[in-house]
């Protein structure tokens, strides 16, 4: 019988005692034959070896209001009400278990590591290599000693970096206070986890809702759209987000990816479903994980916004070094 190598807990509506799952949604597991069919099926667009960014951002040490800065891929710095949070930090050159192979970064991080403000907490959504980078987490622990917050089971992996007992874990629906004014709640996402053979779905995945006096931020993490029911729940439970950080890339071919990642049109539908005032498109343009052209998510997002009658500035494709600030 299989044994969970990361987590031991009672079964729930999204944990069967060994593996986590997305209740009521399509299965995310893919066998080797299906993976081979994708990889050998052609249709993979060539990406440039390197792309030059605009000048890197140099964030203020603290922000009394709200500012969100794009680092690259799914890594964002969220500053609100004097609190500094990093989501899914990756400063490495590859999203991979090894340094000599795997998806290579094509653009520099939008904030140089040395230019980071003091980091109060690191939020990890799941353990895939493009979101959970051991080398970066080790650097952050050495330089900032932040709190680490992650969904169930991921503390076992983080213990290898920062030591046992130093990671705060959350199930879907759990809330963790950061200081006196800011709260972080883990919320459902339609995704999966895995870092090696045999550990698929043994650690949980999630998005986050961040509440503070400066406003409300929703970071969806990696997610498929599924039946869509989890997204209106955000607005019902927490209110309309001031900003929603939503994935728009790594979605082709759809027959393989639709149960793993949203495409840009689905991301717009998430924005509408959770009633976000502003959305920021991430998870594109830094690491080539799937078939689409590097700029395809940005172009498809613009088209989806036109189709839904939403102004383009309400949902830009966030690029490294871009900063969005709440103005009121």
C-alpha positions as CSV (number, residue, x, y, z in Angstrom):
1,X,0.0,0.0,0.0
2,X,1.3,3.5,-0.9
3,X,2.5,5.7,2.0
4,X,2.6,9.5,2.0
5,X,6.2,10.6,2.5
6,X,5.3,14.1,3.5
7,X,2.1,14.2,5.4
8,X,0.2,12.1,7.9
9,X,-3.3,13.4,8.7
10,X,-6.9,12.4,8.8
11,X,-8.8,12.0,5.5
12,X,-10.9,14.9,4.4
13,X,-13.0,16.0,1.4
14,X,-9.7,16.6,-0.5
15,X,-7.4,14.0,1.1
16,X,-7.9,10.3,0.9
17,X,-5.4,9.3,3.6
18,X,-2.5,9.1,1.1
19,X,-3.0,11.6,-1.6
20,X,-4.7,15.0,-2.0
21,X,-7.1,15.6,-4.8
22,X,-9.4,18.2,-6.3
23,X,-13.0,17.3,-5.2
24,X,-15.5,17.0,-8.0
25,X,-12.9,17.9,-10.7
26,X,-11.2,16.1,-13.6
27,X,-8.2,14.0,-12.6
28,X,-4.8,15.6,-13.1
29,X,-2.7,12.5,-13.2
30,X,-1.1,11.7,-16.6
31,X,0.7,8.5,-17.4
32,X,4.0,8.1,-19.3
33,X,2.2,7.2,-22.5
34,X,0.2,10.5,-22.4
35,X,3.2,12.5,-21.6
36,X,5.1,10.9,-24.5
37,X,2.3,11.6,-26.8
38,X,2.5,15.3,-25.9
39,X,6.3,15.5,-26.0
40,X,6.6,13.7,-29.3
41,X,3.5,15.3,-30.9
42,X,5.2,18.5,-32.2
43,X,3.8,21.9,-32.1
44,X,6.3,23.4,-29.6
45,X,7.1,27.0,-30.6
46,X,10.7,28.1,-30.4
47,X,11.5,30.7,-27.7
48,X,14.4,33.2,-27.7
49,X,17.4,32.3,-25.7
50,X,17.3,35.6,-23.8
51,X,14.9,38.6,-23.6
52,X,16.0,42.0,-22.3
53,X,13.8,43.4,-19.6
54,X,13.1,47.0,-18.7
55,X,15.2,48.3,-15.8
56,X,14.8,46.3,-12.7
57,X,12.6,47.6,-9.9
58,X,14.1,48.7,-6.6
59,X,11.2,48.5,-4.1
60,X,10.9,50.7,-1.1
61,X,11.7,49.1,2.3
62,X,8.1,49.4,3.4
63,X,4.8,50.5,1.7
64,X,1.9,51.8,3.8
65,X,-0.5,51.2,1.0
66,X,-0.3,48.4,-1.6
67,X,2.3,47.7,-4.3
68,X,2.8,44.5,-6.2
69,X,6.1,44.0,-8.2
70,X,6.6,41.3,-10.8
71,X,9.9,39.3,-10.4
72,X,9.2,36.7,-13.1
73,X,7.0,33.7,-13.9
74,X,4.9,33.3,-10.7
75,X,7.2,35.2,-8.3
76,X,5.7,38.4,-7.1
77,X,6.6,40.8,-4.2
78,X,3.5,42.0,-2.4
79,X,3.9,45.0,-0.2
80,X,0.9,46.1,1.8
81,X,0.3,47.9,5.1
82,X,4.0,47.8,5.9
83,X,4.3,44.0,5.3
84,X,6.5,42.4,2.7
85,X,5.5,39.1,1.2
86,X,7.1,37.0,-1.5
87,X,5.1,34.4,-3.4
88,X,6.7,31.3,-5.0
89,X,10.2,32.9,-5.2
90,X,12.5,31.6,-7.9
91,X,15.8,33.5,-8.7
92,X,17.6,30.4,-10.2
93,X,18.5,30.1,-13.8
94,X,16.5,26.9,-14.3
95,X,13.2,25.6,-13.0
96,X,14.5,22.1,-12.5
97,X,15.9,19.7,-9.9
98,X,19.4,20.0,-11.6
99,X,21.4,23.0,-12.7
100,X,22.4,21.6,-16.1
101,X,19.0,20.7,-17.6
102,X,15.4,21.8,-17.5
103,X,13.6,25.0,-18.5
104,X,16.0,27.9,-18.5
105,X,15.1,31.5,-17.5
106,X,14.9,33.7,-20.6
107,X,14.6,37.1,-18.7
108,X,16.4,38.4,-15.7
109,X,14.4,38.7,-12.4
110,X,12.5,42.0,-12.2
111,X,14.1,42.7,-8.8
112,X,17.8,41.9,-8.2
113,X,18.0,39.6,-5.1
114,X,20.2,42.2,-3.4
115,X,17.5,44.9,-4.0
116,X,14.8,43.0,-2.1
117,X,13.3,44.8,0.9
118,X,13.2,43.0,4.2
119,X,11.0,39.9,3.6
120,X,8.6,39.2,6.4
121,X,7.0,36.0,5.0
122,X,7.4,33.7,2.0
123,X,4.2,32.1,0.7
124,X,4.5,28.9,-1.3
125,X,1.6,27.6,-3.3
126,X,2.9,24.1,-4.2
127,X,6.0,22.1,-4.7
128,X,6.6,22.1,-8.5
129,X,10.1,23.3,-9.4
130,X,8.9,26.5,-11.1
131,X,7.4,27.6,-7.8
132,X,9.4,25.8,-5.1
133,X,13.1,26.5,-5.7
134,X,15.4,25.1,-3.0
135,X,18.4,27.3,-3.9
136,X,16.3,30.5,-3.7
137,X,14.6,29.5,-0.5
138,X,18.0,28.8,1.1
139,X,19.2,32.3,0.0
140,X,16.1,33.9,1.5
141,X,16.5,32.1,4.8
142,X,20.1,33.1,5.1
143,X,19.5,36.8,4.1
144,X,16.1,37.6,5.6
145,X,15.0,34.9,8.1
146,X,11.4,35.2,6.9
147,X,8.4,33.2,8.0
148,X,7.6,30.4,5.6
149,X,4.0,29.5,4.9
150,X,3.0,26.6,2.7
151,X,0.1,24.1,2.3
152,X,0.1,20.8,4.1
153,X,3.0,18.4,3.5
154,X,5.4,21.0,2.1
155,X,7.0,21.5,5.5
156,X,8.7,18.2,5.1
157,X,10.5,19.6,2.0
158,X,11.2,23.0,3.5
159,X,12.8,21.3,6.5
160,X,15.7,20.3,4.3
161,X,16.3,24.0,3.6
162,X,15.6,25.8,6.9
163,X,15.3,23.0,9.4
164,X,12.4,21.2,11.0
165,X,9.6,23.0,12.7
166,X,10.1,26.3,11.1
167,X,7.4,26.2,8.4
168,X,3.8,27.1,9.1
169,X,1.4,24.9,7.2
170,X,-2.2,25.5,6.2
171,X,-5.0,23.4,4.9
172,X,-7.6,25.0,2.6
173,X,-9.5,27.5,4.7
174,X,-6.8,28.0,7.3
175,X,-5.8,31.6,8.2
176,X,-2.4,32.7,9.5
177,X,-1.7,36.1,11.0
178,X,1.3,38.0,9.9
179,X,1.8,40.8,12.5
180,X,-1.1,42.6,13.9
181,X,-2.7,43.8,10.7
182,X,-2.2,41.2,7.9
183,X,-3.8,37.7,7.5
184,X,-3.1,35.1,4.9
185,X,-5.7,32.4,4.1
186,X,-5.0,29.3,2.0
187,X,-7.7,28.7,-0.5
188,X,-8.5,25.9,-3.0
189,X,-6.8,25.7,-6.4
190,X,-7.4,23.0,-9.1
191,X,-3.9,21.6,-9.5
192,X,-1.6,18.9,-8.2
193,X,1.9,18.5,-6.7
194,X,5.0,16.3,-7.3
195,X,8.8,16.6,-7.3
196,X,9.9,13.0,-8.0
197,X,8.7,9.6,-9.1
198,X,6.1,8.3,-6.6
199,X,5.2,11.5,-4.7
200,X,2.4,12.8,-6.9
201,X,-0.3,14.7,-4.9
202,X,1.4,13.8,-1.5
203,X,1.6,17.5,-0.6
204,X,-1.2,20.0,-0.9
205,X,-1.4,23.0,-3.3
206,X,-3.3,26.2,-2.8
207,X,-3.9,29.9,-3.7
208,X,-3.8,32.6,-1.1
209,X,-6.1,35.5,0.0
210,X,-4.2,38.3,1.8
211,X,-6.2,40.7,4.0
212,X,-4.8,43.9,5.3
213,X,-5.9,47.5,6.1
214,X,-4.4,48.4,2.7
215,X,-6.7,46.1,0.8
216,X,-7.3,42.5,-0.3
217,X,-5.1,40.5,-2.7
218,X,-5.9,37.1,-4.2
219,X,-3.1,35.0,-5.7
220,X,-4.7,32.0,-7.4
221,X,-1.4,30.0,-7.6
222,X,-1.4,27.4,-10.3
223,X,-4.9,26.4,-11.2
224,X,-7.1,25.0,-13.8
225,X,-10.6,26.6,-14.3
226,X,-12.4,23.3,-13.7
227,X,-16.1,23.8,-13.1
228,X,-15.3,27.3,-11.9
229,X,-17.0,27.1,-8.5
230,X,-14.0,28.0,-6.3
231,X,-13.6,31.5,-7.8
232,X,-17.0,33.1,-6.9
233,X,-16.4,31.7,-3.4
234,X,-13.5,34.1,-3.0
235,X,-15.8,37.1,-3.4
236,X,-18.5,35.6,-1.2
237,X,-16.1,34.8,1.6
238,X,-13.7,37.7,1.5
239,X,-15.2,40.4,-0.7
240,X,-14.0,41.7,-4.0
241,X,-10.2,41.6,-4.3
242,X,-8.4,44.9,-4.9
243,X,-5.9,42.8,-7.0
244,X,-6.1,39.2,-8.3
245,X,-2.8,37.6,-9.4
246,X,-3.8,35.1,-12.0
247,X,-1.9,32.6,-14.2
248,X,-2.2,33.1,-18.0
249,X,0.5,30.9,-19.4
250,X,1.7,27.3,-19.8
251,X,-1.6,26.1,-21.3
252,X,-0.9,24.4,-24.7
253,X,-1.8,21.8,-25.9
254,X,-5.2,22.2,-24.3
255,X,-6.0,18.5,-24.4
256,X,-3.1,17.9,-22.0
257,X,-3.1,21.1,-20.0
258,X,-6.7,22.1,-19.5
259,X,-7.0,20.2,-16.2
260,X,-3.7,21.8,-14.9
261,X,-3.5,25.4,-16.1
262,X,-5.9,28.1,-17.1
263,X,-5.6,29.7,-20.6
264,X,-6.0,33.6,-20.8
265,X,-9.7,33.5,-21.5
266,X,-10.3,31.4,-18.4
267,X,-8.1,33.8,-16.4
268,X,-10.4,36.6,-17.5
269,X,-13.4,34.5,-16.4
270,X,-11.7,34.0,-13.0
271,X,-11.3,37.8,-12.7
272,X,-14.9,38.3,-13.4
273,X,-16.1,35.4,-11.2
274,X,-14.2,36.7,-8.1
275,X,-15.2,40.3,-9.0
276,X,-11.6,41.6,-8.8
277,X,-11.1,45.3,-9.4
278,X,-7.7,44.7,-10.9
279,X,-5.9,41.5,-12.2
280,X,-2.3,40.9,-13.0
281,X,-1.3,38.1,-15.4
282,X,1.6,35.9,-14.3
283,X,3.1,32.5,-15.1
284,X,4.2,33.3,-18.6
285,X,7.2,34.5,-20.6
286,X,10.1,33.4,-18.3
287,X,10.3,29.6,-18.4
288,X,9.1,27.6,-21.4
289,X,7.1,24.8,-19.9
290,X,4.6,24.1,-22.7
291,X,4.0,24.5,-26.4
292,X,2.8,28.1,-26.9
293,X,4.9,30.9,-28.2
294,X,6.5,33.2,-25.5
295,X,4.2,36.1,-26.3
296,X,1.1,34.1,-27.1
297,X,-0.4,34.5,-23.5
298,X,0.0,38.3,-23.7
299,X,-1.7,38.4,-27.1
300,X,-4.5,36.0,-26.2
301,X,-5.1,37.9,-23.0
302,X,-5.6,41.1,-24.9
303,X,-8.0,39.4,-27.2
304,X,-10.0,37.8,-24.3
305,X,-10.3,41.2,-22.7
306,X,-11.7,42.7,-25.9
307,X,-14.1,39.8,-26.2
308,X,-15.4,40.3,-22.6
309,X,-15.5,44.1,-22.9
310,X,-12.9,44.7,-20.2
311,X,-10.4,47.6,-20.4
312,X,-6.8,46.3,-21.1
313,X,-5.4,48.2,-18.2
314,X,-7.5,46.3,-15.7
315,X,-5.6,43.1,-16.6
316,X,-2.1,43.5,-18.0
317,X,0.3,40.7,-18.7
318,X,2.7,41.4,-15.8
319,X,6.3,41.6,-17.0
320,X,9.5,41.5,-14.9
321,X,10.1,44.8,-13.2
322,X,6.5,45.9,-13.6
323,X,4.9,47.5,-10.5
324,X,1.2,47.9,-9.8
325,X,0.1,50.2,-7.0
326,X,-3.3,50.7,-5.5
327,X,-4.2,54.3,-6.0
328,X,-7.3,54.6,-3.8
